[in-house]
Amino acid sequence: MRHTKKYHSLPYNPALCTGAKALRKAGVLHETLLWLELKSKKLHGLDFDRQKIIGNCIVDFYCAEKAVVIEVDGSSHNNKSDQDTERDRYLESLGLTVIRLLAKEVLQNMEGVIVFLKNHPALTGTPPTEGNSTNAG
């Protein structure tokens, strides 16, 4: 179920629309494979968006109902931990939970990733107030 109020209350930079569309079309393998799982509503029937613009960020996946962002970190995130940390802080300041997954886990252990997400507190109930950022694997 789409929670329109939560969905539309987030900051939004329209200048990123072209970039978000290009990312959706690019079809990075690990993101595409996870998207196939998410769009089939295997995670408690939750509705996700792909390449959602939030402020000046384009997040991989966003669930408005649970206020959760899922990021899949591939090689493009190498040596960018400071940028990722800053971005996570920004997203968390908006009341969002950020779940980080490793691309190699998505590619090599999709079943384990789905089990991890199904059991993640932010997707099963009320998100915890601390320790929201998590790496699977």
Backbone bond lengths (Angstrom), bond angles and torsions (degrees), N, CA, C in turn:
res aa  C-N    CA-C-N  psi(-1)  N-CA   C-N-CA  omega(-1)  CA-C   N-CA-C  phi
1 M - - - 1.457 - - 1.536 108.40 -
2 R 1.292 116.24 128.91 1.458 121.43 179.85 1.526 109.38 -81.38
3 H 1.313 116.07 125.08 1.461 121.10 176.03 1.526 106.76 -95.03
4 T 1.321 114.95 89.97 1.456 121.85 -171.67 1.520 112.34 -57.96
5 K 1.328 118.08 -39.96 1.461 120.15 -178.58 1.530 110.55 -61.71
6 K 1.343 117.15 -47.41 1.464 120.80 177.64 1.531 110.33 -63.15
7 Y 1.310 115.49 -41.92 1.458 121.82 -175.66 1.526 110.94 -62.51
8 H 1.331 116.97 -45.22 1.458 121.38 -176.16 1.522 113.66 -87.23
9 S 1.327 118.43 -9.08 1.454 119.68 -178.69 1.527 112.30 -84.16
10 L 1.321 118.03 -8.19 1.461 121.01 -179.92 1.530 110.43 -77.25
11 P 1.339 116.64 147.33 1.467 118.72 174.97 1.529 109.63 -62.86
12 Y 1.321 115.13 151.32 1.460 120.15 -171.79 1.520 109.33 -147.76
13 N 1.325 117.36 127.66 1.455 122.65 177.86 1.530 108.41 -105.98
14 P 1.334 118.22 102.01 1.473 120.63 -177.06 1.530 113.75 -61.89
15 A 1.328 117.30 -18.75 1.465 119.93 178.49 1.531 111.81 -65.91
16 L 1.339 117.08 -15.13 1.464 120.78 -178.68 1.533 113.34 -91.85
17 C 1.328 117.57 0.07 1.477 120.75 -176.94 1.519 112.46 -57.32
18 T 1.312 117.31 -46.14 1.465 121.09 -179.10 1.524 110.46 -62.70
19 G 1.329 116.63 -41.93 1.464 120.99 178.91 1.518 111.95 -64.39
20 A 1.327 117.33 -41.92 1.464 121.08 179.37 1.527 110.46 -64.11
21 K 1.311 115.86 -42.16 1.466 120.52 179.13 1.529 110.54 -63.81
22 A 1.324 116.46 -42.01 1.467 120.79 178.93 1.525 110.86 -63.44
23 L 1.325 117.20 -39.43 1.466 120.46 178.40 1.529 111.18 -65.12
24 R 1.331 116.92 -39.86 1.469 120.08 177.73 1.529 110.28 -62.67
25 K 1.325 116.55 -42.04 1.467 120.95 -178.52 1.529 111.97 -72.17
26 A 1.343 117.45 -30.90 1.461 121.15 -176.41 1.527 111.53 -61.21
27 G 1.307 117.03 -34.94 1.457 120.47 175.38 1.508 114.66 61.62
28 V 1.330 118.01 53.65 1.461 121.24 174.24 1.529 107.32 -56.88
29 L 1.324 117.84 130.86 1.458 122.39 -169.21 1.525 113.53 -53.45
30 H 1.340 117.78 -51.15 1.465 118.56 -176.27 1.529 111.74 -64.27
31 E 1.322 117.12 -36.21 1.464 119.78 177.74 1.527 110.99 -70.19
32 T 1.316 116.88 -40.76 1.469 120.83 179.75 1.524 110.57 -63.40
33 L 1.327 117.25 -42.97 1.463 120.23 -179.94 1.530 111.24 -64.63
34 L 1.331 117.25 -42.20 1.461 119.48 177.91 1.522 110.32 -67.57
35 W 1.327 117.34 -38.39 1.460 121.09 178.63 1.534 111.20 -58.63
36 L 1.336 116.96 -40.90 1.464 120.32 178.60 1.528 110.92 -58.79
37 E 1.321 116.49 -36.96 1.463 120.58 178.09 1.531 110.97 -72.67
38 L 1.329 116.42 -44.42 1.465 120.27 -176.27 1.520 111.98 -68.16
39 K 1.320 117.04 -41.22 1.469 119.03 -176.68 1.527 111.71 -72.35
40 S 1.340 116.62 -17.45 1.464 119.38 176.43 1.532 110.74 -84.12
41 K 1.334 115.52 5.38 1.472 123.43 174.24 1.528 112.46 61.33
42 K 1.341 116.88 35.64 1.463 121.33 178.98 1.524 112.56 -73.37
43 L 1.327 116.87 -13.71 1.466 120.23 179.52 1.522 109.25 -99.35
44 H 1.318 115.23 81.80 1.469 121.26 175.19 1.528 112.64 57.55
45 G 1.326 118.23 25.37 1.462 121.66 179.07 1.515 114.21 71.65
46 L 1.332 117.05 15.13 1.466 121.04 -177.05 1.521 111.55 -73.05
47 D 1.319 115.38 148.14 1.461 123.44 179.75 1.526 109.06 -97.10
48 F 1.326 116.92 125.59 1.460 122.48 179.60 1.522 110.28 -117.87
49 D 1.326 115.19 150.13 1.457 122.35 170.28 1.519 107.50 -108.84
50 R 1.317 115.62 149.86 1.468 122.21 178.68 1.519 108.79 -107.78
51 Q 1.339 116.44 137.03 1.465 123.23 178.81 1.530 110.77 54.29
52 K 1.315 114.90 56.07 1.471 122.67 -179.27 1.524 109.55 -84.51
53 I 1.323 115.86 133.82 1.470 121.23 176.67 1.520 108.52 -84.59
54 I 1.327 114.99 123.57 1.461 121.75 174.62 1.520 106.11 -131.00
55 G 1.327 116.06 111.03 1.467 120.08 -175.61 1.517 109.36 61.62
56 N 1.332 115.44 -125.73 1.469 120.94 177.70 1.525 112.01 -100.37
57 C 1.315 116.17 19.23 1.468 121.96 -179.77 1.528 109.76 -113.17
58 I 1.313 115.04 150.28 1.457 121.22 167.49 1.521 104.93 -116.06
59 V 1.333 116.45 111.02 1.463 120.28 -177.66 1.520 109.28 -92.05
60 D 1.333 116.14 151.58 1.462 120.34 -177.42 1.526 111.42 -62.08
61 F 1.351 116.47 -52.48 1.458 121.15 -178.20 1.516 109.39 -141.55
62 Y 1.332 116.13 145.15 1.459 121.46 -178.42 1.526 109.86 -139.77
63 C 1.331 116.19 132.74 1.455 123.01 175.44 1.523 107.83 -115.94
64 A 1.327 117.31 108.97 1.466 121.65 -177.99 1.522 111.70 -66.17
65 E 1.323 117.15 -38.73 1.463 120.73 -176.62 1.526 111.93 -59.29
66 K 1.306 117.17 -38.37 1.464 121.59 -178.54 1.523 112.96 -105.26
67 A 1.328 118.05 -0.50 1.469 122.71 -177.74 1.532 110.72 53.32
68 V 1.339 114.97 50.55 1.466 122.49 -176.14 1.523 110.23 -121.58
69 V 1.320 114.18 136.23 1.463 123.01 172.38 1.523 106.90 -111.20
70 I 1.332 116.79 132.97 1.463 121.60 172.94 1.517 107.44 -114.04
71 E 1.326 114.94 124.25 1.458 122.08 177.70 1.518 108.58 -114.58
72 V 1.325 117.32 134.59 1.454 122.23 176.60 1.522 106.97 -109.46
73 D 1.333 114.96 113.66 1.459 121.08 -174.76 1.519 111.73 -92.95
74 G 1.328 114.75 112.05 1.458 121.61 175.00 1.514 109.43 -104.14
75 S 1.307 116.32 -159.28 1.473 121.38 -176.21 1.525 112.23 -63.73
76 S 1.329 117.91 -23.12 1.468 119.56 179.49 1.528 111.93 -65.97
77 H 1.338 116.69 -14.95 1.465 120.33 179.31 1.529 112.64 -94.31
78 N 1.337 116.92 -3.63 1.467 119.80 177.49 1.523 109.60 -58.87
79 N 1.298 116.71 135.29 1.467 123.49 178.89 1.530 112.94 62.42
80 K 1.319 117.91 23.62 1.461 121.73 178.55 1.526 111.61 -124.24
81 S 1.332 116.87 25.50 1.464 119.00 -175.76 1.527 111.84 -62.57
82 D 1.333 118.04 -34.43 1.469 120.03 177.93 1.529 110.57 -65.02
83 Q 1.326 116.60 -43.16 1.473 120.76 178.38 1.531 110.62 -64.60
84 D 1.333 116.72 -41.90 1.463 120.58 178.99 1.522 110.96 -63.73
85 T 1.333 116.70 -41.08 1.462 121.15 179.23 1.521 110.51 -63.47
86 E 1.318 116.73 -44.25 1.469 121.13 178.69 1.533 110.97 -63.02
87 R 1.293 116.05 -42.82 1.468 121.70 178.93 1.530 110.68 -63.78
88 D 1.344 116.29 -44.07 1.469 120.32 178.05 1.524 110.81 -61.27
89 R 1.318 116.82 -42.19 1.480 120.15 178.19 1.525 110.79 -59.98
90 Y 1.310 116.32 -43.14 1.467 120.27 178.77 1.524 110.29 -61.06
91 L 1.331 116.74 -50.09 1.465 120.86 -178.59 1.532 110.91 -62.13
92 E 1.327 116.57 -40.73 1.460 120.54 178.35 1.524 111.51 -66.77
93 S 1.338 117.31 -30.32 1.471 120.40 177.67 1.528 111.12 -66.29
94 L 1.331 116.40 -19.06 1.463 121.93 177.43 1.532 111.39 -90.15
95 G 1.332 116.13 3.96 1.459 120.65 179.99 1.517 113.57 87.02
96 L 1.328 117.12 15.10 1.458 121.32 -179.25 1.523 111.12 -95.92
97 T 1.308 116.31 149.01 1.461 122.94 172.60 1.522 106.86 -98.29
98 V 1.332 116.18 131.74 1.466 120.78 179.10 1.521 108.41 -107.98
99 I 1.321 115.41 124.19 1.461 122.02 175.51 1.522 106.56 -112.33
100 R 1.322 116.33 121.32 1.462 121.18 179.31 1.525 109.85 -105.14
101 L 1.311 114.75 131.87 1.457 122.63 177.03 1.519 108.57 -118.67
102 L 1.309 116.67 153.98 1.461 121.01 175.02 1.522 109.34 -91.62
103 A 1.334 116.19 135.62 1.462 121.30 -179.64 1.521 111.10 -56.07
104 K 1.336 117.19 -39.98 1.468 119.29 -178.09 1.521 111.13 -64.87
105 E 1.339 118.18 -31.05 1.464 120.50 176.19 1.522 110.68 -68.47
106 V 1.326 116.56 -41.38 1.462 120.72 178.34 1.532 109.63 -62.05
107 L 1.329 116.73 -42.30 1.461 121.40 -177.92 1.527 112.94 -72.92
108 Q 1.335 117.00 -35.71 1.466 120.36 -172.35 1.527 114.16 -103.22
109 N 1.336 117.43 -17.73 1.456 119.80 -174.10 1.529 111.19 -147.47
110 M 1.321 116.81 56.44 1.463 120.54 -177.48 1.520 111.56 -58.47
111 E 1.309 116.80 -40.52 1.467 119.58 -179.72 1.532 110.83 -59.43
112 G 1.332 116.54 -43.45 1.461 120.97 178.22 1.522 111.95 -65.36
113 V 1.324 117.00 -37.85 1.466 121.77 178.15 1.523 109.89 -63.28
114 I 1.323 116.95 -44.47 1.462 120.69 -179.50 1.531 110.13 -65.19
115 V 1.314 118.11 -41.51 1.472 120.90 176.85 1.524 109.49 -62.05
116 F 1.327 117.46 -44.68 1.469 121.68 178.10 1.530 110.50 -57.33
117 L 1.329 116.73 -47.72 1.465 120.44 -179.24 1.527 111.72 -67.01
118 K 1.323 117.38 -40.97 1.469 120.42 179.03 1.522 111.48 -59.83
119 N 1.325 116.29 -31.69 1.457 120.76 -177.31 1.526 113.41 -97.38
120 H 1.320 117.68 -1.97 1.464 120.57 -178.25 1.532 109.30 -67.81
121 P 1.338 117.50 129.88 1.473 120.60 -177.51 1.530 114.01 -54.41
122 A 1.300 117.93 -33.73 1.466 120.30 -178.28 1.525 112.03 -69.40
123 L 1.328 116.76 -22.33 1.466 120.37 -178.87 1.529 112.69 -103.46
124 T 1.329 116.66 -9.02 1.461 119.73 -178.64 1.518 112.86 -106.79
125 G 1.304 116.92 -21.08 1.465 119.68 -177.17 1.503 110.33 -162.12
126 T 1.308 115.94 -143.63 1.451 121.05 178.96 1.514 108.67 -77.49
127 P 1.334 118.92 126.75 1.464 120.95 179.77 1.526 111.24 -60.52
128 P 1.332 117.28 142.52 1.458 119.59 175.42 1.520 110.27 -67.34
129 T 1.318 116.76 157.75 1.451 119.84 -178.86 1.517 112.39 -81.70
130 E 1.328 117.03 -19.62 1.467 120.48 179.74 1.508 109.42 -129.30
131 G 1.321 115.91 157.98 1.457 121.40 173.52 1.521 114.05 69.03
132 N 1.324 116.90 37.03 1.449 119.73 -176.94 1.524 113.02 -75.54
133 S 1.319 118.51 -32.55 1.458 120.19 -179.37 1.514 109.22 -76.52
134 T 1.328 116.46 130.62 1.435 121.38 -175.64 1.517 109.70 -143.18
135 N 1.320 116.17 143.70 1.461 121.15 170.78 1.510 108.15 -108.17
136 A 1.313 117.25 132.02 1.471 121.21 173.39 1.513 106.63 -84.12
137 G 1.299 116.32 139.50 1.451 118.22 173.98 1.420 115.22 113.24
